[in-house]
Amino acid sequence: MRILHVFKTYLPETVGGIEQVIYQICQSGIAHGIESHVLTLSANPEPRDLMLADHHVHRAKLDLQLASTGFSYSVLGRLKALAAEADVVNYHFPWPYMDMLHFAARIKKPTVVTYHSDIIRQKHLLKLYRPLMKRFLDSADRIVAASPNYLATSDVLTQYRDKTSVIPYGLDKAAYPVPSAACSAQWRQRFGKRFFLFVGVMRYYKGLHILLEAAQGTGYPVVIVGSGPLERELRAQAQALGLDHVHFVGRVDDNDKVALLQLCSAIVFPSHLRSEAFGISLLEGAMYGKPMISSEIGTGTSYINIHNQTGLVVPPSDPQAFRAAMRTLWDNPELAEQMGQHAERRYEQLFTAERMGQQTAALYRGLLASKHTRP
């Protein structure tokens, strides 16, 4: 069975949550006889075709970027050719230009839309896009949401309950590196044995300004891994608040990230807007048995982190509540350890790449079977 995945960006050029999910779907499908191909855009598309781990990546030239939407003149022809050889086309939403491509290419193959997020920020453009979006989602044979929470709270998805399946994102822990003793010792010497950890891109919806306000006056060490468009602004905020105990370490490689995940006391994840549809780095914390602090935004973050079981969930945009949650975990290390154990068990039960691969393969096969038996 050959599956074509379509999304505007992909590894190795861009690293983000959706890219990681597509990668895990492709790799976990191998055990189920699935050959995966990914069609994406790239500012520098040479080589146009490459192998990434065990799946194929096809890149078309990115010609224009507007309102977070990439456009390409050459991608239409490539979509037609690749879709002709695929059994199922799996689109990854949102990418409005993709909807246009689907109809322009006159795709007749069975289609799945993996619905990663509502469109939150571009509200005015959404009004113009909504008719096309509805036509595109209407045309899809199946839609996939990553959590029951998101399905229940998305105004868009509730219109498609009859054809929407919930398949949680999954991670393969065996694919993560094991950091050397020297690597771990280096970070332990730098930050000590107890600290809170944030990992992610510094985007508007990540709520890092809330975390900085919550850290004020506590003295709790906080390590922030990642970079992004708000980095300069956040560093200035930390300096203005006198947060000497908050450490920005920038981007790190996977060995260093795993070392920090293993060493930290808890994961802090202050995302406060629905643009945070799931939270891959939050799930990484659960995978390594860490308690979590997150906000209730009606998305997959509260499917990963269950209040008072795997961590603490607080109201969004509430630094005082976030600070209180940090204090609870800091002052009660045994409770924090118990929550971390629950988090790891929940990961093993619901969020492994193997489980995601099984469920996704079953979805594809069920879709193909229904197409073949339809008169």
C-alpha beads as a LAMMPS data file, in Angstrom:
LAMMPS data file: protein, C-alpha beads

375 atoms
374 bonds

1 atom types
1 bond types

-500.0 500.0 xlo xhi
-500.0 500.0 ylo yhi
-500.0 500.0 zlo zhi

Masses

1 110.0

Atoms # bond

1 1 1 0.000 0.000 0.000
2 1 1 1.419 3.362 -1.051
3 1 1 0.453 6.529 0.827
4 1 1 1.176 10.083 -0.326
5 1 1 1.378 12.688 2.460
6 1 1 1.015 16.352 1.478
7 1 1 2.073 19.319 3.639
8 1 1 3.704 22.703 3.094
9 1 1 6.883 22.017 5.101
10 1 1 8.839 18.937 6.114
11 1 1 12.046 17.540 7.476
12 1 1 14.959 17.951 7.217
13 1 1 14.454 21.584 6.209
14 1 1 11.932 22.493 8.917
15 1 1 11.471 20.959 12.351
16 1 1 8.067 21.273 13.992
17 1 1 5.270 19.291 15.575
18 1 1 3.429 18.456 12.345
19 1 1 6.657 17.444 10.640
20 1 1 7.423 15.085 13.526
21 1 1 3.950 13.572 13.335
22 1 1 4.232 12.925 9.588
23 1 1 7.658 11.363 10.141
24 1 1 6.301 9.034 12.849
25 1 1 3.319 8.032 10.667
26 1 1 5.645 7.216 7.773
27 1 1 8.103 5.224 9.844
28 1 1 5.535 3.363 11.936
29 1 1 3.669 2.324 8.781
30 1 1 6.574 0.207 7.530
31 1 1 5.625 -2.660 9.865
32 1 1 2.184 -2.687 8.224
33 1 1 3.366 -2.900 4.637
34 1 1 2.994 0.805 3.913
35 1 1 5.332 2.653 1.554
36 1 1 5.186 6.359 2.407
37 1 1 5.913 9.381 0.226
38 1 1 5.836 13.023 1.346
39 1 1 5.254 15.940 -1.040
40 1 1 6.318 19.314 0.337
41 1 1 7.678 22.736 -0.609
42 1 1 11.229 23.948 -0.205
43 1 1 13.016 27.232 -0.869
44 1 1 16.019 25.146 -1.958
45 1 1 14.514 21.954 -3.372
46 1 1 17.689 20.293 -4.609
47 1 1 17.722 17.392 -4.436
48 1 1 14.094 17.242 -5.503
49 1 1 13.750 13.639 -4.315
50 1 1 15.470 12.088 -1.329
51 1 1 15.167 9.337 1.238
52 1 1 14.580 10.314 4.862
53 1 1 15.089 7.277 7.075
54 1 1 12.870 4.718 5.299
55 1 1 10.458 6.919 3.339
56 1 1 10.548 9.136 0.251
57 1 1 10.475 12.951 0.279
58 1 1 9.591 14.927 -2.862
59 1 1 10.214 18.681 -2.876
60 1 1 8.756 21.364 -5.121
61 1 1 10.113 24.899 -5.352
62 1 1 8.579 27.361 -2.864
63 1 1 7.863 30.477 -4.952
64 1 1 5.902 32.683 -2.536
65 1 1 5.101 32.856 1.179
66 1 1 2.010 34.786 2.248
67 1 1 0.191 34.679 5.616
68 1 1 1.991 31.460 6.610
69 1 1 0.882 29.850 3.342
70 1 1 3.433 28.631 0.829
71 1 1 2.738 28.787 -2.909
72 1 1 4.440 26.901 -5.734
73 1 1 4.020 26.817 -9.524
74 1 1 5.594 23.389 -9.941
75 1 1 3.883 21.486 -7.125
76 1 1 0.635 20.883 -9.060
77 1 1 2.305 18.704 -11.659
78 1 1 4.171 16.776 -8.995
79 1 1 0.968 16.223 -7.009
80 1 1 -0.779 14.812 -10.084
81 1 1 2.077 12.431 -10.843
82 1 1 2.588 11.210 -7.274
83 1 1 -1.144 10.866 -6.553
84 1 1 -1.547 8.732 -9.683
85 1 1 0.817 6.167 -8.118
86 1 1 -0.669 6.314 -4.596
87 1 1 -3.434 4.215 -3.063
88 1 1 -4.406 6.962 -0.600
89 1 1 -3.602 10.678 -0.457
90 1 1 -3.198 11.927 3.141
91 1 1 -3.444 15.713 3.361
92 1 1 -2.236 17.538 6.485
93 1 1 -4.450 20.478 7.406
94 1 1 -4.217 23.490 7.551
95 1 1 -2.631 24.666 4.328
96 1 1 -5.209 26.572 2.204
97 1 1 -3.147 26.308 -0.990
98 1 1 -3.322 22.526 -0.606
99 1 1 -7.113 22.672 -0.893
100 1 1 -6.792 24.496 -4.209
101 1 1 -4.211 21.981 -5.412
102 1 1 -6.531 19.083 -4.575
103 1 1 -9.276 20.386 -6.834
104 1 1 -6.923 21.673 -9.532
105 1 1 -5.262 18.245 -9.767
106 1 1 -8.682 16.552 -9.873
107 1 1 -7.609 13.920 -7.368
108 1 1 -9.820 10.832 -7.614
109 1 1 -7.960 8.652 -5.135
110 1 1 -9.299 7.984 -1.594
111 1 1 -8.354 10.914 0.629
112 1 1 -7.647 11.356 4.327
113 1 1 -7.277 14.746 6.007
114 1 1 -5.216 14.750 9.190
115 1 1 -6.661 17.793 10.954
116 1 1 -3.844 19.233 13.023
117 1 1 -5.373 22.550 14.080
118 1 1 -8.153 25.053 13.622
119 1 1 -7.145 28.298 11.947
120 1 1 -6.881 30.699 14.866
121 1 1 -4.769 33.721 14.048
122 1 1 -5.820 34.677 10.495
123 1 1 -9.459 35.351 11.362
124 1 1 -10.087 37.834 8.545
125 1 1 -8.502 35.608 5.918
126 1 1 -10.493 32.686 7.319
127 1 1 -13.711 34.408 6.222
128 1 1 -12.454 34.388 2.640
129 1 1 -11.083 30.864 2.896
130 1 1 -14.067 29.257 4.648
131 1 1 -16.037 28.275 1.488
132 1 1 -12.996 26.534 -0.007
133 1 1 -12.184 24.897 3.328
134 1 1 -15.719 23.534 3.630
135 1 1 -15.668 22.181 0.089
136 1 1 -12.295 20.531 0.745
137 1 1 -13.339 18.914 4.037
138 1 1 -16.661 17.862 2.509
139 1 1 -14.723 16.051 -0.224
140 1 1 -12.460 14.132 2.172
141 1 1 -13.307 10.461 2.712
142 1 1 -11.952 10.417 6.258
143 1 1 -10.728 13.047 8.756
144 1 1 -8.354 12.301 11.625
145 1 1 -8.158 14.272 14.880
146 1 1 -5.400 13.736 17.428
147 1 1 -7.536 13.809 20.568
148 1 1 -11.162 13.509 21.656
149 1 1 -10.699 16.887 23.356
150 1 1 -10.015 18.630 20.069
151 1 1 -12.846 16.870 18.274
152 1 1 -15.255 17.977 21.012
153 1 1 -14.166 21.631 21.036
154 1 1 -13.500 22.385 17.353
155 1 1 -16.413 24.147 15.675
156 1 1 -15.165 22.822 12.347
157 1 1 -14.663 19.183 13.326
158 1 1 -18.028 18.883 15.051
159 1 1 -19.594 19.244 11.582
160 1 1 -17.783 16.079 10.462
161 1 1 -18.171 13.741 13.440
162 1 1 -19.550 10.954 11.246
163 1 1 -16.319 10.628 9.276
164 1 1 -13.752 11.736 11.881
165 1 1 -11.585 9.219 13.739
166 1 1 -9.409 9.983 16.758
167 1 1 -5.859 8.670 16.405
168 1 1 -3.503 10.181 19.004
169 1 1 -0.030 11.170 17.891
170 1 1 2.632 8.711 18.914
171 1 1 6.379 8.759 19.514
172 1 1 8.977 6.010 19.221
173 1 1 11.189 6.252 22.282
174 1 1 13.670 3.785 20.776
175 1 1 14.385 6.308 18.011
176 1 1 15.617 8.888 20.525
177 1 1 19.352 8.871 21.318
178 1 1 20.823 7.838 24.662
179 1 1 22.994 10.741 25.848
180 1 1 26.461 10.004 27.103
181 1 1 27.325 10.270 30.783
182 1 1 29.536 13.258 29.956
183 1 1 26.653 15.026 28.211
184 1 1 24.311 14.526 31.158
185 1 1 26.993 15.532 33.641
186 1 1 27.629 18.755 31.754
187 1 1 23.964 19.826 32.000
188 1 1 23.690 18.681 35.627
189 1 1 26.717 20.758 36.543
190 1 1 25.226 23.770 34.772
191 1 1 21.664 23.651 36.139
192 1 1 21.774 21.388 39.187
193 1 1 19.612 18.397 40.015
194 1 1 16.239 20.167 40.018
195 1 1 14.799 22.491 37.390
196 1 1 11.689 23.088 35.288
197 1 1 12.047 22.558 31.538
198 1 1 10.346 24.069 28.488
199 1 1 11.115 22.763 24.998
200 1 1 9.633 24.361 21.895
201 1 1 9.634 27.109 19.299
202 1 1 9.086 30.608 20.700
203 1 1 5.811 31.377 18.926
204 1 1 2.928 33.621 19.930
205 1 1 0.715 30.812 21.239
206 1 1 3.350 29.128 23.404
207 1 1 2.636 31.462 26.341
208 1 1 6.253 31.885 27.397
209 1 1 5.511 35.407 28.604
210 1 1 3.124 33.777 31.092
211 1 1 5.829 31.371 32.245
212 1 1 8.241 34.262 32.837
213 1 1 5.647 36.113 34.927
214 1 1 4.960 32.904 36.858
215 1 1 8.676 32.430 37.575
216 1 1 9.034 35.922 39.018
217 1 1 9.829 35.860 42.719
218 1 1 10.160 32.069 42.947
219 1 1 13.847 31.374 42.451
220 1 1 12.963 28.067 40.773
221 1 1 15.458 27.259 38.013
222 1 1 13.731 27.267 34.623
223 1 1 15.505 26.063 31.483
224 1 1 14.063 27.170 28.129
225 1 1 15.171 25.161 25.091
226 1 1 14.469 26.474 21.603
227 1 1 14.391 29.648 19.587
228 1 1 11.891 31.479 17.434
229 1 1 10.390 34.815 16.403
230 1 1 9.756 35.978 19.989
231 1 1 13.154 35.101 21.432
232 1 1 14.537 38.641 21.634
233 1 1 11.322 39.940 23.193
234 1 1 11.241 37.142 25.789
235 1 1 14.881 37.584 26.729
236 1 1 14.195 41.297 27.252
237 1 1 11.190 40.465 29.429
238 1 1 13.258 38.088 31.555
239 1 1 15.943 40.714 32.005
240 1 1 13.376 43.373 32.948
241 1 1 11.863 41.027 35.542
242 1 1 15.288 40.187 36.964
243 1 1 14.907 36.470 36.275
244 1 1 18.472 35.305 36.826
245 1 1 17.156 31.794 37.489
246 1 1 15.623 31.500 33.995
247 1 1 18.092 30.145 31.443
248 1 1 17.690 30.434 27.660
249 1 1 19.872 27.778 26.053
250 1 1 18.687 28.138 22.432
251 1 1 18.465 25.211 20.063
252 1 1 20.165 21.995 21.127
253 1 1 20.724 18.694 19.371
254 1 1 18.721 15.584 20.224
255 1 1 21.355 14.221 22.623
256 1 1 21.279 17.386 24.705
257 1 1 17.477 17.552 24.579
258 1 1 17.120 14.009 25.873
259 1 1 19.669 14.682 28.611
260 1 1 17.650 17.694 29.766
261 1 1 14.388 15.729 29.585
262 1 1 15.900 13.015 31.761
263 1 1 17.377 15.457 34.272
264 1 1 14.523 17.931 34.740
265 1 1 12.051 17.855 37.620
266 1 1 8.991 18.723 35.531
267 1 1 7.837 19.984 32.130
268 1 1 6.268 23.445 31.935
269 1 1 4.030 24.019 28.937
270 1 1 2.221 27.371 29.193
271 1 1 0.547 27.411 25.744
272 1 1 -2.585 29.521 26.103
273 1 1 -4.243 29.496 22.657
274 1 1 -5.907 26.756 20.596
275 1 1 -3.156 27.042 18.011
276 1 1 -1.432 24.542 20.334
277 1 1 -3.490 21.589 19.171
278 1 1 -1.527 18.779 20.839
279 1 1 1.966 19.436 22.170
280 1 1 4.654 17.035 20.967
281 1 1 7.246 18.320 23.453
282 1 1 4.699 17.861 26.244
283 1 1 4.314 14.261 25.121
284 1 1 8.101 13.868 25.136
285 1 1 8.042 14.834 28.803
286 1 1 5.463 12.143 29.521
287 1 1 7.555 9.630 27.567
288 1 1 10.458 10.300 29.934
289 1 1 8.279 10.031 33.035
290 1 1 8.070 13.706 33.961
291 1 1 5.147 15.481 35.643
292 1 1 3.692 18.305 33.590
293 1 1 2.117 21.713 34.051
294 1 1 -0.111 22.885 31.206
295 1 1 -3.148 25.093 30.592
296 1 1 -6.716 24.077 29.785
297 1 1 -7.297 25.226 26.221
298 1 1 -9.628 22.461 25.075
299 1 1 -7.028 20.665 22.963
300 1 1 -4.804 17.603 23.100
301 1 1 -2.615 19.085 25.825
302 1 1 -5.274 18.076 28.352
303 1 1 -5.478 14.622 26.780
304 1 1 -1.770 14.104 27.407
305 1 1 -1.757 15.784 30.822
306 1 1 -4.589 14.708 33.140
307 1 1 -5.070 17.074 36.080
308 1 1 -3.922 15.638 39.411
309 1 1 -2.826 12.393 37.726
310 1 1 0.026 13.074 35.328
311 1 1 0.538 16.682 36.414
312 1 1 -1.399 19.875 36.950
313 1 1 -3.671 21.765 34.539
314 1 1 -4.360 25.441 35.207
315 1 1 -6.463 28.152 33.545
316 1 1 -4.805 29.753 30.490
317 1 1 -3.080 33.142 30.723
318 1 1 -2.982 32.954 34.532
319 1 1 0.591 33.445 35.845
320 1 1 -0.532 33.183 39.475
321 1 1 -2.158 29.793 38.896
322 1 1 0.873 28.613 36.934
323 1 1 3.179 29.763 39.741
324 1 1 1.071 27.905 42.302
325 1 1 1.325 24.722 40.232
326 1 1 5.106 25.106 40.026
327 1 1 5.225 25.578 43.795
328 1 1 3.150 22.415 44.348
329 1 1 5.514 20.247 42.330
330 1 1 8.634 21.907 43.735
331 1 1 7.555 21.532 47.357
332 1 1 6.269 17.971 46.918
333 1 1 8.921 15.953 45.067
334 1 1 7.307 12.621 45.950
335 1 1 3.999 13.758 44.457
336 1 1 5.852 14.987 41.376
337 1 1 7.558 11.606 40.995
338 1 1 4.232 9.760 41.275
339 1 1 2.689 12.000 38.637
340 1 1 5.659 11.392 36.371
341 1 1 5.192 7.640 36.703
342 1 1 1.512 8.002 35.776
343 1 1 2.523 10.145 32.784
344 1 1 4.915 7.494 31.505
345 1 1 2.310 4.746 31.862
346 1 1 -0.220 6.866 29.965
347 1 1 2.323 7.380 27.181
348 1 1 2.890 3.618 26.953
349 1 1 -0.856 2.936 26.813
350 1 1 -1.948 5.635 24.345
351 1 1 0.861 7.523 22.659
352 1 1 3.420 5.148 21.180
353 1 1 4.328 5.339 17.494
354 1 1 3.544 1.637 17.219
355 1 1 -0.050 2.227 18.336
356 1 1 -0.436 5.211 16.003
357 1 1 0.929 3.121 13.125
358 1 1 -1.529 0.287 13.805
359 1 1 -4.516 2.621 13.969
360 1 1 -3.489 4.602 10.903
361 1 1 -2.892 1.473 8.826
362 1 1 -6.304 0.161 9.888
363 1 1 -7.886 3.449 8.796
364 1 1 -6.240 3.271 5.369
365 1 1 -7.211 -0.369 4.848
366 1 1 -10.779 0.248 5.971
367 1 1 -11.071 3.180 3.592
368 1 1 -9.744 1.166 0.647
369 1 1 -12.033 -1.745 1.489
370 1 1 -15.065 0.548 1.588
371 1 1 -14.113 2.047 -1.776
372 1 1 -13.724 -1.372 -3.366
373 1 1 -17.089 -2.651 -2.116
374 1 1 -19.002 0.491 -3.002
375 1 1 -21.254 -0.026 -6.052

Bonds

1 1 1 2
2 1 2 3
3 1 3 4
4 1 4 5
5 1 5 6
6 1 6 7
7 1 7 8
8 1 8 9
9 1 9 10
10 1 10 11
11 1 11 12
12 1 12 13
13 1 13 14
14 1 14 15
15 1 15 16
16 1 16 17
17 1 17 18
18 1 18 19
19 1 19 20
20 1 20 21
21 1 21 22
22 1 22 23
23 1 23 24
24 1 24 25
25 1 25 26
26 1 26 27
27 1 27 28
28 1 28 29
29 1 29 30
30 1 30 31
31 1 31 32
32 1 32 33
33 1 33 34
34 1 34 35
35 1 35 36
36 1 36 37
37 1 37 38
38 1 38 39
39 1 39 40
40 1 40 41
41 1 41 42
42 1 42 43
43 1 43 44
44 1 44 45
45 1 45 46
46 1 46 47
47 1 47 48
48 1 48 49
49 1 49 50
50 1 50 51
51 1 51 52
52 1 52 53
53 1 53 54
54 1 54 55
55 1 55 56
56 1 56 57
57 1 57 58
58 1 58 59
59 1 59 60
60 1 60 61
61 1 61 62
62 1 62 63
63 1 63 64
64 1 64 65
65 1 65 66
66 1 66 67
67 1 67 68
68 1 68 69
69 1 69 70
70 1 70 71
71 1 71 72
72 1 72 73
73 1 73 74
74 1 74 75
75 1 75 76
76 1 76 77
77 1 77 78
78 1 78 79
79 1 79 80
80 1 80 81
81 1 81 82
82 1 82 83
83 1 83 84
84 1 84 85
85 1 85 86
86 1 86 87
87 1 87 88
88 1 88 89
89 1 89 90
90 1 90 91
91 1 91 92
92 1 92 93
93 1 93 94
94 1 94 95
95 1 95 96
96 1 96 97
97 1 97 98
98 1 98 99
99 1 99 100
100 1 100 101
101 1 101 102
102 1 102 103
103 1 103 104
104 1 104 105
105 1 105 106
106 1 106 107
107 1 107 108
108 1 108 109
109 1 109 110
110 1 110 111
111 1 111 112
112 1 112 113
113 1 113 114
114 1 114 115
115 1 115 116
116 1 116 117
117 1 117 118
118 1 118 119
119 1 119 120
120 1 120 121
121 1 121 122
122 1 122 123
123 1 123 124
124 1 124 125
125 1 125 126
126 1 126 127
127 1 127 128
128 1 128 129
129 1 129 130
130 1 130 131
131 1 131 132
132 1 132 133
133 1 133 134
134 1 134 135
135 1 135 136
136 1 136 137
137 1 137 138
138 1 138 139
139 1 139 140
140 1 140 141
141 1 141 142
142 1 142 143
143 1 143 144
144 1 144 145
145 1 145 146
146 1 146 147
147 1 147 148
148 1 148 149
149 1 149 150
150 1 150 151
151 1 151 152
152 1 152 153
153 1 153 154
154 1 154 155
155 1 155 156
156 1 156 157
157 1 157 158
158 1 158 159
159 1 159 160
160 1 160 161
161 1 161 162
162 1 162 163
163 1 163 164
164 1 164 165
165 1 165 166
166 1 166 167
167 1 167 168
168 1 168 169
169 1 169 170
170 1 170 171
171 1 171 172
172 1 172 173
173 1 173 174
174 1 174 175
175 1 175 176
176 1 176 177
177 1 177 178
178 1 178 179
179 1 179 180
180 1 180 181
181 1 181 182
182 1 182 183
183 1 183 184
184 1 184 185
185 1 185 186
186 1 186 187
187 1 187 188
188 1 188 189
189 1 189 190
190 1 190 191
191 1 191 192
192 1 192 193
193 1 193 194
194 1 194 195
195 1 195 196
196 1 196 197
197 1 197 198
198 1 198 199
199 1 199 200
200 1 200 201
201 1 201 202
202 1 202 203
203 1 203 204
204 1 204 205
205 1 205 206
206 1 206 207
207 1 207 208
208 1 208 209
209 1 209 210
210 1 210 211
211 1 211 212
212 1 212 213
213 1 213 214
214 1 214 215
215 1 215 216
216 1 216 217
217 1 217 218
218 1 218 219
219 1 219 220
220 1 220 221
221 1 221 222
222 1 222 223
223 1 223 224
224 1 224 225
225 1 225 226
226 1 226 227
227 1 227 228
228 1 228 229
229 1 229 230
230 1 230 231
231 1 231 232
232 1 232 233
233 1 233 234
234 1 234 235
235 1 235 236
236 1 236 237
237 1 237 238
238 1 238 239
239 1 239 240
240 1 240 241
241 1 241 242
242 1 242 243
243 1 243 244
244 1 244 245
245 1 245 246
246 1 246 247
247 1 247 248
248 1 248 249
249 1 249 250
250 1 250 251
251 1 251 252
252 1 252 253
253 1 253 254
254 1 254 255
255 1 255 256
256 1 256 257
257 1 257 258
258 1 258 259
259 1 259 260
260 1 260 261
261 1 261 262
262 1 262 263
263 1 263 264
264 1 264 265
265 1 265 266
266 1 266 267
267 1 267 268
268 1 268 269
269 1 269 270
270 1 270 271
271 1 271 272
272 1 272 273
273 1 273 274
274 1 274 275
275 1 275 276
276 1 276 277
277 1 277 278
278 1 278 279
279 1 279 280
280 1 280 281
281 1 281 282
282 1 282 283
283 1 283 284
284 1 284 285
285 1 285 286
286 1 286 287
287 1 287 288
288 1 288 289
289 1 289 290
290 1 290 291
291 1 291 292
292 1 292 293
293 1 293 294
294 1 294 295
295 1 295 296
296 1 296 297
297 1 297 298
298 1 298 299
299 1 299 300
300 1 300 301
301 1 301 302
302 1 302 303
303 1 303 304
304 1 304 305
305 1 305 306
306 1 306 307
307 1 307 308
308 1 308 309
309 1 309 310
310 1 310 311
311 1 311 312
312 1 312 313
313 1 313 314
314 1 314 315
315 1 315 316
316 1 316 317
317 1 317 318
318 1 318 319
319 1 319 320
320 1 320 321
321 1 321 322
322 1 322 323
323 1 323 324
324 1 324 325
325 1 325 326
326 1 326 327
327 1 327 328
328 1 328 329
329 1 329 330
330 1 330 331
331 1 331 332
332 1 332 333
333 1 333 334
334 1 334 335
335 1 335 336
336 1 336 337
337 1 337 338
338 1 338 339
339 1 339 340
340 1 340 341
341 1 341 342
342 1 342 343
343 1 343 344
344 1 344 345
345 1 345 346
346 1 346 347
347 1 347 348
348 1 348 349
349 1 349 350
350 1 350 351
351 1 351 352
352 1 352 353
353 1 353 354
354 1 354 355
355 1 355 356
356 1 356 357
357 1 357 358
358 1 358 359
359 1 359 360
360 1 360 361
361 1 361 362
362 1 362 363
363 1 363 364
364 1 364 365
365 1 365 366
366 1 366 367
367 1 367 368
368 1 368 369
369 1 369 370
370 1 370 371
371 1 371 372
372 1 372 373
373 1 373 374
374 1 374 375
